[in-house]
Amino acid sequence: MDGYDGCTNRAVELSRRHPLASWLCAMLHCFGSYILADLLLGEPLIDYFSNNSSVLLASAVWYLIFFCPLDLFYKCVCFLPVKLIFVAMKEVVRVRKIAVGIHHAHHHYHHGWFVMIATGWVKGSGVALMSKFEQLLRGVWKPETNEILHMSFPTKASLYGAILFTLQQTRWLPVSKASLTFIFTVFMVSCKVFLTATHSHGSPFDVLEGYICPVLFGAAWGDDHYHDNHGGSHGGSHGGGGPGSPHSALPAKSKEELSEGSRKKKTKKAD
């Protein structure tokens, strides 16, 4: 919670000192997915900003979040029951954006599977994928927080959803678009509401990925456990204690026995 409060305080400070930068960051959060999708498909990046009602609505929400008296609007939105409703609505919109993005890409590239998957992915998680650019607007640079390296649940789910909708769009998945949309929406809403209600940052995919990824992509996952398990033995050999100390004592004992045996041989030869 301390990290969350620190981020909130920095966002408030940015809105007071640099309101234009804060407003631009808010617009990226609202329309980042459309900007990335337009970039991939070679369309004007500011095309969505021609929708005056959407821009004005997003600007009004930004103003109320940061400048409402007594932070009443922010407190109402952060009230857990209200927050869960907005979270569920956001996931419904996310699934719809993925499906619409893939349909749009299919219109331009009928056989471009990777183009459709990429477009659907950025449609569903464009905000997270543009986080580096948003950080630059705030004067912050944290390369270790790259979303590609450390994917959150919405980013992973958007990628998997884009693959499923692409298979359905190209007739490789024998299910109707309405059925797939309903099933995936229920899954996304259920998972995200549960994670938000329990204040969890995990992912439902972690267990499955833990079994599949080492098989498909090598032993990187196993190597981590190998180093973790052998780290204690190395530490024990240097410190003389811990789990590795019994194993470290064996080589020392064998060396002493060898040296003693060699001394006996030399003594016999001398005699």
Residue frames as qw, qx, qy, qz and C-alpha x, y, z in Angstrom:
[[0.000, 0.883, 0.469, 0.000, 0.00, 0.00, 0.00],
 [0.331, -0.726, 0.094, 0.596, 2.91, 2.33, 0.62],
 [0.337, -0.070, 0.599, 0.723, 4.00, 2.03, -3.01],
 [0.108, 0.639, 0.684, 0.335, 0.44, 2.67, -4.18],
 [0.195, -0.901, -0.278, 0.268, 0.15, 5.75, -1.97],
 [0.388, -0.504, 0.305, 0.709, 3.51, 6.98, -3.26],
 [0.267, 0.244, 0.673, 0.645, 2.35, 6.66, -6.88],
 [0.034, -0.811, -0.573, -0.109, -0.86, 8.50, -6.03],
 [0.307, -0.815, -0.075, 0.486, 1.03, 11.32, -4.34],
 [0.359, -0.261, 0.480, 0.757, 3.35, 11.69, -7.33],
 [0.169, 0.497, 0.701, 0.483, 0.37, 11.79, -9.69],
 [0.149, -0.893, -0.408, 0.115, -1.26, 14.52, -7.60],
 [0.373, -0.656, 0.161, 0.636, 1.97, 16.49, -7.47],
 [0.334, 0.056, 0.617, 0.710, 2.32, 16.22, -11.26],
 [0.065, 0.710, 0.638, 0.289, -1.23, 17.48, -11.77],
 [0.244, -0.893, -0.208, 0.315, -0.50, 20.52, -9.60],
 [0.346, -0.607, 0.340, 0.629, 2.87, 21.42, -11.09],
 [0.021, 0.242, -0.688, -0.684, 2.40, 20.25, -14.68],
 [0.604, 0.322, 0.506, -0.525, -1.32, 19.98, -15.47],
 [0.613, 0.560, -0.326, -0.451, -0.73, 19.70, -19.22],
 [0.239, 0.376, -0.895, -0.011, 1.60, 16.72, -18.80],
 [0.325, 0.055, 0.831, -0.449, -0.88, 15.15, -16.40],
 [0.654, 0.450, 0.190, -0.577, -3.74, 15.65, -18.90],
 [0.520, 0.527, -0.596, -0.311, -1.66, 14.12, -21.73],
 [0.005, 0.218, -0.959, 0.182, -0.92, 11.08, -19.56],
 [0.500, 0.247, 0.627, -0.544, -4.62, 10.72, -18.86],
 [0.657, 0.532, -0.140, -0.516, -5.41, 10.87, -22.58],
 [0.328, 0.434, -0.830, -0.122, -2.82, 8.17, -23.25],
 [0.228, -0.017, 0.902, -0.365, -4.46, 6.00, -20.62],
 [0.584, 0.417, 0.407, -0.565, -7.83, 6.51, -22.27],
 [0.709, 0.646, -0.024, -0.281, -6.87, 6.28, -25.94],
 [0.224, -0.624, 0.712, 0.231, -3.49, 4.50, -25.96],
 [0.609, 0.107, 0.783, 0.076, -4.93, 1.33, -27.47],
 [0.558, 0.766, 0.307, -0.088, -6.44, 3.25, -30.39],
 [0.085, 0.893, -0.381, -0.226, -3.17, 5.11, -31.02],
 [0.370, -0.408, 0.812, 0.194, -1.12, 1.89, -31.15],
 [0.627, 0.367, 0.687, 0.012, -3.67, 0.15, -33.37],
 [0.435, 0.884, 0.077, -0.154, -3.66, 3.09, -35.80],
 [0.111, -0.769, 0.584, 0.236, 0.13, 3.01, -35.80],
 [0.522, -0.124, 0.831, 0.148, 0.17, -0.68, -36.73],
 [0.538, 0.540, 0.644, 0.069, -2.40, -0.28, -39.49],
 [0.369, 0.081, 0.322, 0.868, -0.89, 2.89, -40.95],
 [0.068, -0.793, -0.520, -0.309, -3.80, 5.17, -40.07],
 [0.044, 0.687, -0.172, 0.704, -3.67, 8.70, -38.58],
 [0.416, -0.068, -0.743, 0.520, -2.60, 8.49, -34.94],
 [0.098, 0.142, 0.401, -0.900, -4.83, 11.34, -33.82],
 [0.299, -0.243, -0.669, -0.636, -7.89, 10.07, -35.65],
 [0.401, -0.504, -0.758, 0.102, -9.71, 9.09, -32.45],
 [0.209, -0.362, -0.335, 0.845, -9.21, 12.56, -30.98],
 [0.163, -0.158, -0.404, -0.886, -11.68, 13.84, -33.55],
 [0.448, -0.527, -0.707, -0.147, -14.38, 12.31, -31.33],
 [0.034, -0.533, 0.227, -0.814, -15.06, 15.44, -29.29],
 [0.728, -0.505, -0.074, -0.457, -17.50, 13.83, -26.85],
 [0.923, -0.148, -0.270, 0.229, -15.01, 11.13, -25.84],
 [0.492, 0.307, -0.284, 0.764, -12.17, 13.61, -25.35],
 [0.269, -0.550, 0.106, -0.783, -14.38, 15.95, -23.31],
 [0.856, -0.422, -0.167, -0.247, -15.66, 13.08, -21.16],
 [0.841, -0.012, -0.294, 0.454, -12.11, 11.84, -20.50],
 [0.249, 0.427, -0.221, 0.840, -10.99, 15.40, -19.68],
 [0.526, -0.578, -0.018, -0.624, -13.90, 15.85, -17.27],
 [0.922, -0.318, -0.217, 0.038, -13.02, 12.63, -15.46],
 [0.657, 0.200, -0.277, 0.672, -9.37, 13.69, -15.27],
 [0.043, -0.539, 0.148, -0.828, -10.33, 17.05, -13.78],
 [0.717, -0.528, -0.071, -0.449, -12.68, 15.53, -11.20],
 [0.905, -0.118, -0.319, 0.258, -10.09, 12.95, -10.15],
 [0.593, 0.091, -0.250, 0.760, -7.42, 15.54, -9.36],
 [0.059, 0.206, -0.104, 0.971, -9.27, 18.77, -8.63],
 [0.488, -0.574, -0.534, -0.383, -12.63, 17.83, -7.11],
 [0.257, -0.635, 0.370, -0.628, -13.07, 19.47, -3.66],
 [0.635, -0.411, 0.544, -0.365, -12.18, 17.16, -0.77],
 [0.097, 0.298, -0.916, -0.249, -11.33, 14.45, -3.32],
 [0.660, 0.119, 0.474, -0.570, -14.96, 13.35, -3.22],
 [0.784, 0.447, -0.234, -0.361, -14.99, 11.97, -6.76],
 [0.385, 0.475, -0.784, 0.107, -11.79, 9.99, -6.21],
 [0.274, -0.180, 0.803, -0.497, -13.06, 8.57, -2.94],
 [0.763, 0.234, 0.250, -0.549, -16.33, 7.52, -4.54],
 [0.727, 0.486, -0.438, -0.207, -14.57, 5.78, -7.41],
 [0.275, 0.414, -0.825, 0.268, -12.16, 4.01, -5.05],
 [0.639, -0.175, 0.487, -0.569, -15.02, 2.74, -2.85],
 [0.245, -0.213, 0.930, 0.173, -14.68, -1.03, -3.39],
 [0.506, 0.454, 0.719, -0.143, -18.24, -1.90, -4.52],
 [0.407, 0.848, 0.028, -0.337, -18.20, 0.99, -7.00],
 [0.036, -0.667, 0.670, 0.324, -14.68, 0.13, -8.10],
 [0.440, -0.005, 0.894, 0.089, -15.67, -3.48, -8.82],
 [0.541, 0.678, 0.448, -0.216, -18.48, -2.28, -11.06],
 [0.274, 0.867, -0.284, -0.302, -16.07, -0.13, -13.07],
 [0.260, -0.450, 0.829, 0.206, -13.57, -3.00, -13.23],
 [0.555, 0.286, 0.781, -0.017, -16.23, -5.32, -14.65],
 [0.470, 0.827, 0.194, -0.241, -17.30, -2.70, -17.19],
 [0.026, 0.786, -0.528, -0.322, -13.69, -2.16, -18.24],
 [0.380, -0.197, 0.884, 0.188, -13.19, -5.86, -18.95],
 [0.566, 0.571, 0.583, -0.118, -16.37, -5.95, -21.04],
 [0.328, 0.904, -0.110, -0.253, -15.03, -3.06, -23.10],
 [0.233, -0.607, 0.710, 0.269, -11.60, -4.72, -23.32],
 [0.539, 0.118, 0.824, 0.128, -13.00, -7.89, -24.89],
 [0.496, 0.775, 0.368, -0.135, -15.07, -5.86, -27.32],
 [0.103, 0.887, -0.342, -0.293, -12.02, -3.83, -28.35],
 [0.390, -0.347, 0.813, 0.259, -10.00, -7.00, -28.98],
 [0.551, 0.400, 0.730, 0.060, -12.72, -8.44, -31.19],
 [0.366, 0.899, 0.162, -0.178, -13.24, -5.17, -33.09],
 [0.112, -0.785, 0.509, 0.334, -9.48, -4.70, -33.55],
 [0.449, -0.126, 0.842, 0.270, -9.07, -8.15, -35.06],
 [0.506, 0.638, 0.581, -0.015, -12.05, -7.62, -37.35],
 [0.186, 0.940, -0.088, -0.270, -10.57, -4.31, -38.48],
 [0.226, -0.596, 0.695, 0.332, -7.15, -5.87, -39.14],
 [0.544, 0.171, 0.810, 0.137, -8.78, -8.76, -41.01],
 [0.454, 0.819, 0.295, -0.191, -10.44, -6.23, -43.30],
 [0.159, 0.880, -0.388, -0.224, -6.99, -4.93, -44.33],
 [0.130, 0.484, -0.863, -0.065, -4.98, -8.19, -44.12],
 [0.862, -0.068, -0.157, -0.477, -7.17, -11.22, -44.80],
 [0.935, 0.022, -0.326, 0.135, -4.38, -13.74, -44.25],
 [0.262, 0.570, -0.476, 0.617, -2.19, -11.73, -41.89],
 [0.719, -0.473, -0.507, 0.045, -2.52, -13.74, -38.71],
 [0.561, -0.205, -0.324, 0.734, 0.27, -11.95, -36.90],
 [0.005, -0.278, -0.091, -0.956, -1.11, -8.56, -37.89],
 [0.559, -0.516, -0.412, -0.500, -4.52, -9.50, -36.51],
 [0.729, -0.407, -0.458, 0.306, -3.05, -10.87, -33.28],
 [0.410, -0.022, -0.190, 0.892, -0.86, -7.77, -32.79],
 [0.186, -0.384, -0.204, -0.881, -3.77, -5.41, -33.49],
 [0.665, -0.532, -0.441, -0.283, -6.10, -7.23, -31.10],
 [0.688, -0.263, -0.418, 0.532, -3.38, -7.33, -28.46],
 [0.232, 0.060, -0.125, 0.963, -2.67, -3.61, -28.53],
 [0.376, -0.472, -0.350, -0.716, -6.39, -2.91, -28.62],
 [0.732, -0.518, -0.434, -0.086, -6.80, -4.81, -25.37],
 [0.702, -0.552, -0.128, 0.431, -3.66, -3.70, -23.54],
 [0.471, 0.667, 0.056, 0.574, -2.45, -0.58, -25.32],
 [0.318, -0.902, 0.092, -0.278, -2.33, 1.44, -22.11],
 [0.801, -0.505, 0.270, 0.173, 0.13, -0.97, -20.47],
 [0.797, 0.236, 0.254, 0.494, 2.23, -1.28, -23.62],
 [0.277, 0.763, 0.059, 0.581, 2.53, 2.53, -23.85],
 [0.597, -0.768, -0.181, 0.147, 3.54, 2.89, -20.21],
 [0.665, -0.154, 0.082, 0.726, 7.16, 3.72, -21.12],
 [0.201, 0.471, 0.279, 0.812, 6.10, 6.70, -23.21],
 [0.408, -0.799, -0.321, -0.304, 3.69, 7.79, -20.51],
 [0.712, -0.543, -0.124, 0.428, 6.52, 7.65, -17.97],
 [0.498, 0.132, 0.153, 0.843, 8.66, 9.89, -20.18],
 [0.095, -0.704, -0.310, -0.632, 5.89, 12.48, -20.16],
 [0.611, -0.771, -0.164, -0.080, 6.04, 12.39, -16.37],
 [0.104, 0.824, -0.496, 0.253, 9.83, 12.69, -16.36],
 [0.711, -0.397, 0.558, -0.162, 10.32, 9.15, -15.08],
 [0.629, 0.466, -0.591, -0.195, 12.43, 6.40, -16.64],
 [0.611, -0.350, 0.664, -0.251, 12.20, 2.88, -15.19],
 [0.510, 0.374, -0.670, -0.389, 13.34, 0.31, -17.77],
 [0.009, 0.107, -0.970, 0.218, 12.97, -2.51, -15.26],
 [0.443, 0.328, 0.597, -0.583, 9.18, -2.03, -15.32],
 [0.269, 0.238, -0.620, -0.697, 8.89, -2.94, -19.00],
 [0.756, 0.083, 0.286, -0.583, 5.46, -4.47, -19.62],
 [0.776, 0.382, -0.459, -0.205, 6.86, -6.89, -22.21],
 [0.337, 0.350, -0.807, 0.336, 9.29, -8.33, -19.65],
 [0.035, 0.131, 0.811, -0.569, 6.82, -8.39, -16.76],
 [0.304, -0.301, -0.563, -0.707, 3.35, -8.84, -18.23],
 [0.378, -0.035, 0.532, -0.757, 0.37, -8.15, -16.03],
 [0.408, 0.274, 0.860, -0.134, -2.76, -10.29, -16.16],
 [0.491, 0.720, 0.246, -0.423, -4.68, -7.95, -18.54],
 [0.217, 0.692, -0.549, -0.415, -1.74, -7.89, -20.97],
 [0.161, -0.172, 0.965, 0.115, -1.40, -11.68, -21.00],
 [0.434, 0.437, 0.736, -0.281, -5.15, -12.19, -21.24],
 [0.421, 0.747, -0.035, -0.513, -5.36, -9.72, -24.13],
 [0.112, 0.519, -0.770, -0.354, -2.66, -11.65, -25.99],
 [0.221, 0.070, 0.972, -0.024, -4.35, -15.00, -25.45],
 [0.428, 0.601, 0.513, -0.437, -7.71, -13.50, -26.33],
 [0.325, 0.696, -0.329, -0.550, -6.30, -12.00, -29.52],
 [0.008, -0.270, 0.928, 0.258, -5.04, -15.46, -30.52],
 [0.305, 0.326, 0.871, -0.206, -8.46, -17.03, -29.88],
 [0.406, 0.717, 0.262, -0.502, -10.37, -14.34, -31.75],
 [0.194, 0.599, -0.586, -0.510, -7.91, -14.57, -34.66],
 [0.121, -0.041, 0.983, 0.130, -8.47, -18.33, -34.89],
 [0.348, 0.541, 0.693, -0.326, -12.22, -17.71, -34.84],
 [0.306, 0.740, -0.072, -0.595, -11.98, -14.95, -37.45],
 [0.224, 0.501, -0.727, -0.413, -10.00, -17.23, -39.80],
 [0.869, 0.020, -0.193, -0.455, -12.43, -20.16, -39.28],
 [0.472, 0.305, -0.799, 0.212, -9.87, -22.32, -37.48],
 [0.090, 0.015, 0.772, -0.630, -11.84, -22.24, -34.22],
 [0.245, -0.349, -0.767, -0.480, -15.29, -23.82, -34.74],
 [0.164, -0.574, -0.640, 0.484, -17.27, -21.50, -32.51],
 [0.154, 0.835, 0.382, 0.366, -19.42, -18.46, -33.19],
 [0.285, 0.416, -0.220, 0.835, -18.07, -15.01, -32.47],
 [0.490, -0.595, -0.025, -0.636, -20.94, -14.27, -30.09],
 [0.910, -0.358, -0.211, 0.001, -20.25, -17.42, -28.04],
 [0.713, 0.120, -0.252, 0.643, -16.51, -16.75, -27.86],
 [0.016, 0.543, -0.111, 0.832, -17.13, -13.15, -26.86],
 [0.679, -0.572, -0.090, -0.450, -19.52, -14.21, -24.10],
 [0.921, -0.230, -0.226, 0.217, -17.22, -16.93, -22.71],
 [0.587, 0.221, -0.211, 0.750, -14.11, -14.76, -22.77],
 [0.173, -0.617, 0.032, -0.767, -15.98, -11.81, -21.25],
 [0.800, -0.537, -0.133, -0.232, -17.22, -13.94, -18.35],
 [0.860, -0.069, -0.213, 0.457, -13.68, -15.22, -17.80],
 [0.357, 0.402, -0.141, 0.831, -12.12, -11.74, -17.85],
 [0.386, -0.638, -0.023, -0.665, -14.76, -10.17, -15.62],
 [0.873, -0.444, -0.192, -0.055, -14.63, -13.00, -13.08],
 [0.790, 0.011, -0.207, 0.577, -10.83, -13.04, -12.85],
 [0.243, 0.447, -0.103, 0.855, -10.35, -9.28, -12.72],
 [0.513, -0.645, -0.078, -0.561, -13.12, -8.71, -10.17],
 [0.897, -0.374, -0.200, 0.121, -11.70, -11.47, -7.97],
 [0.671, 0.137, -0.175, 0.707, -8.14, -10.11, -8.22],
 [0.009, -0.559, 0.037, -0.828, -9.33, -6.58, -7.45],
 [0.671, -0.606, -0.148, -0.401, -11.50, -7.66, -4.52],
 [0.901, -0.352, -0.101, 0.231, -8.67, -9.67, -2.97],
 [0.066, -0.941, 0.309, 0.120, -6.01, -7.02, -3.77],
 [0.822, -0.152, 0.467, 0.288, -4.00, -9.69, -5.58],
 [0.222, 0.771, -0.395, -0.449, -1.38, -9.03, -8.26],
 [0.475, -0.163, 0.842, 0.196, -1.13, -12.63, -9.40],
 [0.478, 0.324, -0.455, -0.678, -2.41, -14.22, -12.57],
 [0.880, 0.020, 0.339, -0.331, -4.60, -17.28, -13.20],
 [0.802, 0.535, -0.264, -0.025, -2.12, -18.26, -15.91],
 [0.103, -0.748, 0.635, -0.163, 0.85, -18.63, -13.55],
 [0.716, -0.216, 0.647, -0.149, 0.21, -22.27, -12.61],
 [0.849, 0.460, 0.258, -0.022, -0.36, -23.37, -16.21],
 [0.423, 0.843, -0.314, 0.112, 2.66, -21.44, -17.48],
 [0.388, -0.663, 0.627, -0.129, 4.80, -22.98, -14.75],
 [0.783, -0.017, 0.622, 0.012, 4.24, -26.43, -16.29],
 [0.731, 0.622, 0.272, 0.074, 4.13, -25.57, -19.99],
 [0.200, 0.947, -0.250, -0.023, 6.88, -22.95, -20.39],
 [0.407, -0.601, 0.675, 0.135, 9.80, -25.14, -19.22],
 [0.729, 0.176, 0.650, 0.121, 8.73, -27.79, -21.73],
 [0.560, 0.765, 0.297, 0.117, 8.27, -25.45, -24.69],
 [0.235, 0.929, -0.155, 0.240, 10.97, -22.83, -24.07],
 [0.524, 0.427, -0.580, 0.455, 13.76, -24.64, -22.26],
 [0.660, -0.388, -0.565, 0.308, 14.84, -24.95, -18.66],
 [0.096, 0.507, -0.178, 0.838, 14.90, -21.27, -17.69],
 [0.640, -0.560, -0.031, -0.526, 12.22, -21.91, -15.11],
 [0.943, -0.233, -0.201, 0.125, 14.08, -24.98, -13.86],
 [0.583, 0.348, -0.288, 0.675, 17.41, -23.14, -13.79],
 [0.239, -0.650, 0.163, -0.702, 15.99, -20.63, -11.34],
 [0.852, -0.459, 0.036, -0.249, 15.11, -23.43, -8.96],
 [0.891, 0.128, -0.227, 0.372, 18.48, -25.07, -9.59],
 [0.315, 0.498, -0.294, 0.752, 20.36, -21.93, -8.60],
 [0.504, -0.607, 0.122, -0.603, 18.08, -21.37, -5.62],
 [0.950, -0.295, -0.067, -0.077, 18.62, -24.91, -4.37],
 [0.834, 0.130, -0.169, 0.509, 22.39, -24.80, -4.90],
 [0.071, 0.785, -0.156, 0.595, 22.83, -21.31, -3.51],
 [0.684, -0.666, 0.160, -0.251, 22.59, -22.64, 0.04],
 [0.957, -0.086, 0.038, 0.276, 25.22, -25.29, -0.61],
 [0.539, 0.533, -0.117, 0.642, 27.68, -22.71, -1.91],
 [0.247, -0.773, 0.171, -0.558, 26.95, -20.46, 1.03],
 [0.867, -0.482, 0.084, -0.099, 27.32, -23.38, 3.44],
 [0.887, 0.149, -0.079, 0.430, 30.71, -24.36, 2.02],
 [0.305, 0.595, -0.193, 0.718, 32.04, -20.88, 2.60],
 [0.389, -0.649, 0.193, -0.624, 30.42, -20.27, 5.94],
 [0.155, 0.232, -0.905, 0.321, 30.87, -23.74, 7.40],
 [0.311, 0.207, 0.741, -0.558, 27.19, -24.04, 8.35],
 [0.572, 0.351, -0.071, -0.738, 23.77, -24.39, 6.84],
 [0.921, 0.194, 0.224, -0.255, 22.37, -27.09, 4.61],
 [0.719, 0.617, -0.317, 0.048, 25.51, -27.33, 2.48],
 [0.212, -0.742, 0.605, -0.197, 27.94, -27.93, 5.35],
 [0.832, -0.167, 0.525, -0.059, 27.59, -31.76, 5.49],
 [0.827, 0.523, 0.143, 0.147, 28.40, -31.98, 1.79],
 [0.266, 0.875, -0.330, 0.233, 31.29, -29.55, 2.11],
 [0.537, -0.629, 0.546, -0.132, 32.78, -31.63, 4.94],
 [0.949, 0.110, 0.293, 0.027, 33.03, -34.75, 2.78],
 [0.674, 0.665, -0.148, 0.286, 35.59, -33.40, 0.29],
 [0.108, -0.812, 0.467, -0.332, 37.69, -32.01, 3.14],
 [0.781, -0.371, 0.477, -0.160, 37.69, -35.39, 4.87],
 [0.926, 0.320, 0.149, 0.131, 38.65, -37.25, 1.73],
 [0.399, 0.807, -0.299, 0.316, 41.59, -34.87, 1.16],
 [0.396, -0.693, 0.531, -0.284, 42.85, -35.48, 4.69],
 [0.913, -0.098, 0.393, -0.053, 42.63, -39.24, 4.18],
 [0.789, 0.577, -0.023, 0.209, 44.53, -38.99, 0.90],
 [0.142, 0.829, -0.420, 0.342, 47.27, -36.87, 2.40],
 [0.631, -0.521, 0.525, -0.234, 47.57, -39.23, 5.34],
 [0.954, 0.158, 0.255, 0.031, 47.82, -42.23, 3.02],
 [0.608, 0.717, -0.192, 0.282, 50.52, -40.56, 0.96],
 [0.185, -0.779, 0.508, -0.317, 52.54, -39.82, 4.12],
 [0.839, -0.273, 0.453, -0.127, 52.32, -43.46, 5.16],
 [0.885, 0.435, 0.074, 0.151, 53.58, -44.57, 1.73],
 [0.314, 0.818, -0.348, 0.334, 56.52, -42.17, 1.92],
 [0.501, -0.642, 0.510, -0.275, 57.35, -43.45, 5.42],
 [0.944, -0.003, 0.331, -0.014, 57.34, -47.06, 4.22],
 [0.726, 0.632, -0.095, 0.254, 59.62, -46.19, 1.32],
 [0.003, -0.828, 0.446, -0.341, 62.02, -44.41, 3.64],
 [0.726, -0.434, 0.500, -0.183, 62.13, -47.45, 5.95]]
